[in-house]
């Protein structure tokens, strides 16, 4: 391993220590729900949810008999997904994304985005509160006679589910599907069909079964919400201690995996608060509407925009309401976003993300060439001073203060900066981490082929060829770089190529290709510098 990589590793260790120290000394404060915050500006303006009074000339209606509906399922198919809905609870039973497969195998099935485990914990589950009795398994009548509905591209289809409670509350849930979108419009209307005043609220839930298979060591998975203009990502393990709550300032809530998400956006003050809970192995995100009081014949409507699909920045931005903020590359997001844009730009004309990664790596190497050159020059100068430095260490081995003064005088005399070889490398670390996050999490690389045996840049190399080549390239770098380390340090760094090889065995092949190409370019650069710097 050359001095560049050695300094990189040392810098990584230093940054990790600082990070852990900062986390211990300044623990993050959990977000507190702000119950009285104003509704977020990010939501598109909608007509205010209003109480509709009955006509003055019409007397209050007599209680409507509860709807008796036969339980059945309706399949809605668009170019984007296949959704199955049930009249029991007017809930979403399952949804598969037709454009995405679970693997690269020829017979691989579509990605199952939603699979409601039961009527009690189900996506689009609507229940009552604050006096309104509406159970999760309430039978709804639906205005569709067909068991299967196809929505053509550019078209739309609305399904209307209707249920009347024993207390005379008429619940109407409308779902509007679009043929070429991942969004669904949802509207729930409560109408008081009884002769007495009606008080209550509604709970609208999104659900997802949760187990350890959903966890990802390198990427976020779990519930997240946009609260004001801040993205709040909730650790599922923390939900074992109790529910997480937010106030009316929530713009949207989502349940996310590495590449996909379901989300609900309350429109026109349709939500008073958000509760995120873990019920056994079911994760739920529940919006609670403001409490309402309806006189006989009055109604109240609550609108939501729903998203079921991939974490694709273009699709999320088109959906609006800041949903694209769900794609977050962590601390280095400001660098990762432009790097991702450049990568997708290259793919636009190369039509291959593997070659796009290589081109981006070359450009980054050229961009950092002056810094790297300066770093190598500094290390070369330090290497020339090693004999004199060793003499000083031997002479003042029992007087460290004097030794430090003499070393500083030596550096000053020869115009050498002892940190000159490390600081230029530190500048590159944020860029490396930003690109690392992009290659690890961008859905554009999911199942994206490169060439030969690499058919999925988001998966590990099935034959471990690229990690082995990467380890070999690191070994070559070590041999090319004369070292001034003491024997113990030299033995430790001798094992670094082996350690990195094992570390990268299960990394996405796209990331390994980046590191391999970067190593090869560094070898070429080092060869050139060794010939020009004497």
N, C-alpha and C positions, 0 to 999 in steps of 0.2 A: 504493500500500500504506500502511495506517495504522500508527501507532506501535505498536499491539498486535502486528501481524504482523512489523513490523521488529524489535521486541524479541524476538519468538519466534524469528526466524531467527538473530539474534545469540546468543541463548541456546543454540540448537541447535549453532551453530558452536563455542561455548565448551565445551558438553558433549562434543562430538566430540573436541575437542583434549584435554580431560582424559582421556577414555576411551583415546585412542591413547597418551597419555603414561603412563597407568597400565599399559596392556598391555605397553609397552616396559620400564618399570622393574620391574614385578612380573609376569613371564610366568607363565601358569597351569601348574601342575605336572601332568603326565599322571597319570591314575589308575593306581595299582599294584594288581595282583591280590593279594587277601589270601587265601592258600590255606587258612589255618587258622581263618577266621572262622566263627562258628556259622551254621547255616542260618537264613534270614530268617524273621522272625515273620509277615511279610505273607502267606506261603503258607498256604492253609487246611490244617488238620491232616488227614493221611491216614494210613492204616495203614502202618507202617514197612515198607520193602522188605525182605523176609526171605528167607533161604535155606530152602527147603522140603525136609526130609529124606525119603528114600523110606521106605515101610513096612518095619519090621524083618524081617517074614516073607517079603518079596519080594526075590529076588536081583536084583542089578544087571542092567538090561536090556542085551541085545546091541545093537550099533550098528544104528541105523535107516538104511535105505537112503535116499540123497538123493532129495528130491522132484523129480520131472520134471514141470514144468508148462508148458503151452502159453501163450505170451505172448498176452495179450489185455487189452483195456481195459474198464473198468466205469464207467458214468456214474451218478452219484448226484445227484439233483435234489431240492432243498427249495424252500420259498418264498423263501429268501434267496439261494441260489447254485446253480450247476451245476458240479459237480466231476467231473473225469475222472481215474481212477486206473489204474495199470498193474500187472500181475502181475510185470513185470520190476522187481525192487527194491522191490515194494510201495510205489511212490512216487506222489506227486501230480503228474500230468502238467499239468493246467491247472485253473483255477477262475475263473468269471465271477460277478460280483455282479449279481443280477437286478434289484435295486432302484435301481441306479445306471447311468447311461448315459455314454458317452464325451463326448457333446455334447448340446446342446438340439435338434438336428435330429430330425425326426419318425422318420427311419429309422436313428437312431444305435444302435449295438450296446451290449451290456452292458460294464461295466468289466472288463477282463481283469486280475484281481488277481495270478494265478499263471500263469506259463508256463515250465515247466522246460525248459531248453535241451537237456539230455541226461540219460542215466542217471547219468553221473559227477557232474554237478552238478544235483541235483534236490531239490525240497522233499519232506520226509519220507524222504530218503535215510538208510538205516541201514547202517552198516558196522562191522566188528569191529576191535579193537585189543588190544594186550597179549597176543598169542598166539591170539586168536580170529580165524579166517579167515572173513570174510563180505564178499563183494564187492558193490559198488553195483548191479551188474546180475544179482544172484542171482535165479533163477526161483522164484517163490512160487506155491503153490496157494491158491485162494480158495474160500470156502464159498458163493459166489453163483453160481447157474446162469444168471441173467438178465444180459444185457449192460447193462440200464438199470434203475435202482432209484429209485422215487419215495418220498420220506419225507413223509408228511402233516403238516400243522401239529399240534403237540402230540404227535406220534409220534416214534419213534426207530428206528434200524436199525444193527445192528452187523455189520461185515465182519471176517472173520478170515483173515489171510494166514499161510501156513505154509511154512517152508523148513527143510531139514535139510542141514547142511554135510557135506562129505566127511569131516570129523573127528568126525561124530556129534553136533554141537550142533544142537538143534532150536530154531528161531527162530519165535516166534508173535507176530504183530503184529495187535492188535485196534484197530479204529477205530470209534467210536460217533458216528453222525450224528444231529442233532436237527432236527426239521422247522421250527422257528421260531427257531433260534439261529444265531449266527455262530461258536459254539464247537464243537470236536470233541474228544472224549476219545480219547487214544492210550495204549495199553499195549503194551509189548514185553516178552515173557517169553523168557528163555534157559533151556533145559532140557538138562542133560547126559544124552544118550541113549547115550553111549559107556561102555565098561567102564573107562576111565581118567579120572583127574581132569582137569578143564577149567578153564583160566585165561583171563581175557580182560576186555574192556570193550566198550562200544558207543559209537558216535558217531551222534547224531541231528542232521540238518542241515535248515535252511531255506535256500532259495536264491532269488536274483533276478538276472536279467540287468541289467547296469548300464552306462549310457552317459551322455553329457552331457544327453540329453533328460530324465533323471530329476532333474537339478539344478534348484534353484529359487533365484532371486536373493533372495527375501524370506522364504522358509520353509525349515525343516529337512527334509531328505530323506536317508535312509541308515539305517545300523544304530544302534540305541539299546538300552540295557539298564537295568533298574532294579537297582542294586547297593546292597543294604541299603535305605536310604530315599532314595538319591540317584539321579537320572536322569543317565545317562551317554550323551551323543550323540557318535558317532564320525564324524569327518570322513573321507569315503571317500578323499580324496587322500592322507591320512596312511597308509592301508593299503597304498599302493604301496611304502612303506618296510618293511613287515612286518606280521604279524598282530597283532591286539589281543587281549589275554587278561585274563580275570577269574576269580576263584576261586569257591568254593562259596557265597559270600554273594549270588550273583546270584538275584534273584527271578524275572525274566523277561528274555527277549531278543526283539528285534523288528527287522524290516526295514520302513522307513516311506517313504511318499511324502507329499505335502502333505496329502492327505485320507484315505489308506487305509494299512493296515498288516497284516502277518502277524506273529504272535507265538507263542512257545512258553514255557510255564510248567512247569518241572520240579517234580514233587510228591514228597514223602516222600524227600528226599535222592536224587533220581534223577539229579543232575548233580554232578560233582566240579569241573568247570571249564567255562568258555565260551571258545571261540576264534572271533574274527571275522576273516575272511580275504577277500581279493580275488584270485580266480583268473582272470586275463585279464579278461574282461568279465562275470564272474559273481561276485556278492557272496554270501558264505555266512556263516551264523551257526550254529555247531556246538557242541552240548552233548556233553560227554564224561562218561559215567557213571563212578562209582567202579569200580575194578578188583575183580573177583570171582574166587573159587576155588570150583568146584562139584565135589563128589564125584559118582560115577555115580548118576543118578536125582534129583539135587538141581536146583532151579531158582531163578531170580532174576527178579523183575519190576520194571520201571521205568515209572512213569506220568507222562504229560504232559497238560496242558491246552493246546489249540491254539486260536488266534483268527485268523480270516480275515475282515476286514471293514472298515467305515468307522471313522474316528477320531471316533466319536460319544460324547460324555461319558457319556450315560445307558447306552448299550450296554456301554461299557468298565467302567463302575462295576458294572453288573449281573454282568459276567463275574468280577469280584473280583480279588484278588491285586495290587491297585494298578495295574491296567492303565490306569486313567483318568489316571494320572500321565504317560502318553505324550503327552497334550495339554499342551503347555507353551508359554506365550506369552513366554518369555524373561525378561528383567530385570523386566518389569512384570506378571508373572503374578499377583501378589497383587491388582492392580487390574483386570487383564483378566478374571479369572474372574468376579467379581461383575458387571462390565459385561456379560459374555456372558449371565449369568443374567437380568439385567434385560431385555436385548434379546430373549431367547427368551420371557420373560414377556409383553412387549408383543406379540410375534408370536402368542401364544396367543389373544388376543382381536381383534387386527387382521388376523391371517391374511395378513400381507404384510410381509416383512422390510424393504422399502423404506420404508414408512410407519413401521415400528418404528424404523428408523435416524433418521428425521426427528424422531419423538417423543423419542427418547433425546437427540438433539442439542439440542432445545429445553429439555429438563429440565436438561442439563448447563450450558447457557447461563444459565438462571435461577439455578442453583446457584452459578455463578461471578460472577453479576452484581455483588455487593458488591466483590469483588476487582477486577473490571474497572473498576467505577466509581471506585474508589480510584486505580487506575492512571491513568485518564484525568484525574482531578483533579490528580494529581501532574504529569502531562505538561503540563497547562494552566498550572499554576503555574510550571513550568520555562520554558514558552514566554514567559510574561510577563516573566521575568527575563532573557531573551535580550539585550535592549539593554544592560543593566547588565553582564552577563557579557562581552559583546563589548568594552565599554569597558575592563574589567579586562584582557582578553586583549591589547588594543592597548597598554595602559599598561605591563604587565609582561611583554611578549613575550620579553624577554631574561632574565627571572628566573622560572623555572618554580616554584621553591619558594615565592617570595612570591606568585605567582599562585594557587597552590593554597590558600595560607592565606587570601587575600582571598576566593576563591570559597567556601571553607567558612564564612567569616564572613557572606558574603551569604546562603548557604543557611540559616544559623542565624538570621539576622535576620528572614527571611521564613518561617521554619518549613517549609522545603522539603527533602525528601529526594531527592538526585539519583538514587538507585536506586529511588525509589518507583514509577516507571513500569515498571520491569523486573521487580522481585521478584514482584509479583502474577502476572505472566505465567509466571514460572518454576514457580510452584506448579501451573499447569495443564498443563505439558509432560508429566509422567508420565501424566496422564489421557489426553492426546492420543495418546501412543505406545501406551498400553494398548488404547485403542479401535481404533487403527490396526492392531494385531496381531490383534485379534478379527475385524475386518472383512476382514482379509487371509487368515486361516487357518481360520476356523470353517466346518466342513463344512455347517452348516445353511444357509449362504448360497450354497453351490455349486448352480448352476442354479436359484437362487431368483429368480422373476420379480418385477419391480416394476410397471411399466405402460408402455403405448405401445411404444416400440422397445427398451426395456431388459428383456430376457428372462432375463438372468443377472447377478445382482449381484456374482458373483465374477469376471466377465470384464469386459474394457474396454468402454466405450461404442462400439458398432460405427460410429457416425456422428460421434463426437467432439463431440457437442453439449454434454454436461455439462462436459467440460473447458474448452471455449470459454466457456461461461457462467461457470464458476468464475474464469477469467482476467479476464473482463469485470468480475466483481464485485470482484476485487482492484484493478482499475484505478479503479473508482468509489470504493473506500475511500481510495485514494491522493489522489484529487481532493478528497475531503471533509475530509482531514486537513491543516491547515496545517503546514508543516514548518519546522524550525529548522536543518536540516542544511546543511552547506556545499555549494556547487554540485557538487563531484565526487561526494559521497555521494548527492546528489539524482539525478544521472545514473545512478548504479549502481542505486539502488532503483527507478528508472523502468522498468528492464528486468525487475524481479522478476515482475510478472504474466506476462510472456512466458515467462520461464524456468519458472515454476511450471506454466503451461499445457502446455508441452512435456513437463515431468516427469510430469504427471498423464495424459497421453494414453493410456498403456498400463496405468494403474492400474485395479484393480477398480472398476466403476461404483458399487458400494456405498460405497467410500471417497471417491470424488469427490462423491457426493451429500452425504455428511456434511460435507465441506469447503465445498461450495457453500452448503448451508443455514446452516452456521456463519458464512460470510461475509455472507450476507443478514441474518442476525440481528445480526451485528456492525454492519452499516451502519445498521440500525434503532436499535440501542443508541447508536451514535455520534451519530446525528441527534438523539436525545433528549438526550444529554449535552451536545452543543454548544448546544442551546437552553436548557438549565437551568444550565450552568456559564458564568458570565460573568467 
